[in-house]
Structures are given as C-alpha cells and as structure tokens.
Amino acid sequence: MTNEIWSEVLGDGLAVSLELPVGPSERPITAGDSAAHLLEAIALIEDAGPQRPKDEPQAPDLQRLEVKIDLLTDLVSSLLADRIPRGTPVTVSADGLVLSTCSLASDCDRIEIYPCHWLAQPVVLELGPILVRDGVCGASWRSPDPVLRDAIGRWVFRIHRREVARRRMQGGAVAGPDVSRRDL
C-alpha cells in the first residue's frame, strides 16, 4: 500500500503501519477527552521504565501490588478476549487510517480501535466517508476535536518511536516500509 495514494486520508504527517484489532462499531463514539485520557494512560503504563537502580530491590508490598494488578488485567482481558476483533494490517496517522483489506461497509461511520494488546478497551472513532481502491479502504477521522487529534498523533509517534528503538536494538535500518513521514 502506497501512502502517497492515501494522502487525502492519512494527511502529510507521520503514519505507521502495524497490525491492530479494529472493526466497525455500533458503540457510542468515545468522547475526545476520554479517548485522549485512555491513550495517555496506556502510554504512561507502557513507557514507564524502572525508576530505581537495578541493584536496589523492590519493596515486597509494591511487588505484590504489581503482581495483583497484572493478574487482574490478564483476567479481565481474557474474559473480554472474544469481543476483540482479529488484528488487521492498518496504516494509521493523526488524520485517519487505511485498512489493507476493506472490512468496512461504505456506510460505516465509526470504528473500534484497540490501541494495545493487553487492554480490552477500544477507542471508538467517528469516520469520514470511506474511500475504496483495489480492495483497500481508508477514511479520515471526522472529529474536529484538537485534543483527540493531538492524542492520536502522540500515540502514532510512540508506535513509530518503539519501532525505531526495536530496529536499532536488532541492528537493522531505522526507517522502513512500515513507517513514513510525508512532509520531508
């Protein structure tokens, strides 16, 4: 999928390609502040590294609390796992998304995106008109809410940053076919 073909959907900023559970939704649209809060909370949890020196042991009470929270998250996620759609290759940006196989009806006006693998909580976003080309479809986000668009942009950037770090750790190239910056 060539991102330039989809520039009217993805915009001119950063876009990343990855596999995400997404699908059409009948749920109410997630309020911009709520979606931004969820994406920021996920970022805080995923980006939080150890705050103490490695040789300093963690307090037993804190260890037990972390294990309990991890277990509770796993239990809730496993109970809701059947509600999460299968992962689909997508390209996402702060302006919209493109699905590699069109799984949206032309009258679809909202989509569920599960932004992380360990949380069975979707962000339901309103879509603009669906564009279909050669079995691939895409749509821009309809919400004019700048808080939501900024949160989605930061989420996309974090995905990009993680991919860059992963490739550096593997000694591979930094930029590849799954990450693009169209404003260069």
C-alpha positions in Angstrom: 0.0 0.0 0.0 1.5 3.3 -1.1 0.9 6.1 1.5 1.1 8.8 -1.2 -2.1 7.4 -2.8 -3.8 7.7 0.5 -2.5 11.2 1.4 -6.1 12.6 1.5 -6.9 10.2 4.2 -3.6 10.0 6.1 -2.5 13.6 5.7 1.0 14.9 5.5 2.3 13.8 8.9 3.7 10.7 10.4 1.9 7.4 9.5 2.8 3.9 10.8 1.7 0.5 9.6 1.1 -2.2 12.1 -1.4 -4.9 13.0 -4.2 -3.8 15.2 -7.6 -5.1 16.3 -10.0 -2.8 14.5 -13.5 -3.1 13.2 -16.8 -1.4 12.6 -18.6 -0.4 15.7 -22.2 0.2 16.9 -20.9 1.6 20.2 -21.2 5.3 21.0 -18.3 7.4 19.9 -15.6 7.8 22.6 -15.5 11.4 23.7 -12.4 13.2 22.7 -11.2 13.8 26.3 -11.9 10.2 27.2 -10.0 8.8 24.2 -7.1 11.1 24.9 -7.1 10.1 28.6 -7.1 6.4 27.6 -4.3 6.8 25.1 -2.2 8.8 27.6 -2.8 6.2 30.4 -1.6 3.4 28.0 1.5 5.5 27.2 2.3 6.0 30.8 2.0 2.3 31.6 3.9 1.1 28.5 6.7 3.8 28.7 7.3 3.5 32.4 10.7 2.1 32.9 12.3 1.1 36.2 12.6 4.2 38.3 15.0 2.7 40.8 18.6 1.4 40.4 18.7 -2.2 39.2 20.7 -3.3 42.2 18.1 -1.9 44.6 15.4 -4.5 45.4 11.8 -3.6 45.0 9.7 -3.4 48.2 7.7 -6.6 48.8 4.4 -4.7 49.2 5.0 -2.9 45.8 5.9 -6.2 44.2 2.7 -7.9 45.4 0.6 -4.9 44.3 2.1 -5.0 40.8 1.5 -8.8 40.5 -2.1 -8.3 41.6 -2.7 -5.6 39.1 -1.1 -7.7 36.3 -3.2 -10.7 37.2 -6.4 -8.6 37.3 -5.6 -7.0 33.9 -5.0 -10.5 32.5 -8.2 -11.9 33.9 -10.3 -9.0 32.6 -8.7 -9.2 29.2 -9.2 -12.9 28.9 -12.9 -12.6 29.9 -13.3 -10.0 27.1 -11.0 -11.5 24.5 -13.9 -12.9 22.4 -15.1 -9.3 21.9 -11.9 -8.1 20.5 -11.7 -8.3 16.7 -8.8 -10.1 15.0 -5.7 -8.0 14.2 -5.7 -6.4 10.8 -2.8 -4.7 9.0 -3.6 -0.9 9.1 -1.8 2.3 8.4 -2.7 4.9 10.9 -2.0 8.6 11.3 -3.3 11.6 13.3 -5.6 12.2 10.4 -7.1 8.8 9.5 -6.5 5.2 8.8 -6.2 2.8 5.9 -7.1 -0.9 6.1 -5.1 -3.3 3.9 -8.3 -5.3 3.3 -11.6 -3.5 3.2 -13.6 -4.7 6.1 -15.8 -1.6 6.3 -19.2 -1.1 4.6 -19.5 2.1 2.6 -22.0 3.5 5.1 -19.8 2.7 8.2 -19.4 5.9 10.3 -17.4 4.6 13.2 -14.6 2.2 14.0 -13.3 0.5 17.1 -9.5 0.6 17.6 -7.9 -1.4 20.4 -4.7 0.6 20.9 -2.8 -2.0 23.0 -2.8 -5.8 23.2 -3.3 -6.1 26.9 -6.4 -4.0 27.3 -9.8 -4.9 26.0 -11.0 -1.3 25.9 -11.5 0.2 22.4 -11.4 3.8 21.3 -14.5 4.3 19.1 -13.7 7.0 16.5 -16.0 8.7 14.0 -15.1 8.2 10.4 -15.5 10.5 7.4 -16.5 9.0 4.0 -15.0 5.6 3.3 -12.7 5.5 0.2 -12.2 2.2 -1.5 -9.3 1.4 -4.0 -8.4 -2.0 -5.2 -9.8 -3.8 -2.1 -8.1 -1.4 0.3 -10.2 1.2 2.2 -9.5 4.2 4.2 -11.2 7.1 6.0 -10.2 10.3 7.8 -11.2 10.9 11.4 -14.3 13.1 11.4 -13.8 14.6 14.8 -12.6 18.2 14.7 -11.5 17.9 18.4 -7.9 19.1 18.6 -7.3 17.3 21.9 -8.3 14.0 20.3 -6.2 14.6 17.1 -3.2 15.5 19.3 -3.6 12.4 21.4 -3.8 10.2 18.3 -0.8 11.9 16.8 1.2 11.3 20.0 0.1 7.6 20.0 1.2 7.2 16.4 4.6 8.8 17.3 5.0 6.4 20.2 4.4 3.5 17.9 7.0 4.9 15.5 9.5 5.5 18.3 9.1 1.9 19.6 9.7 0.5 16.1 12.8 2.7 15.6 14.2 1.5 19.0 13.4 -2.1 18.2 15.2 -1.9 14.9 18.2 -0.2 16.5 18.4 -3.0 19.0 18.4 -5.5 16.2 21.0 -3.6 14.3 18.6 -3.0 11.3 17.7 0.0 9.4 15.8 2.7 11.2 13.3 3.7 8.6 11.5 1.1 6.6 8.4 0.5 4.6 6.1 0.5 7.6 6.9 4.0 8.8 6.7 7.1 6.7 7.0 10.8 7.0 5.4 12.5 4.1 6.5 16.0 5.0 10.2 15.5 4.3 
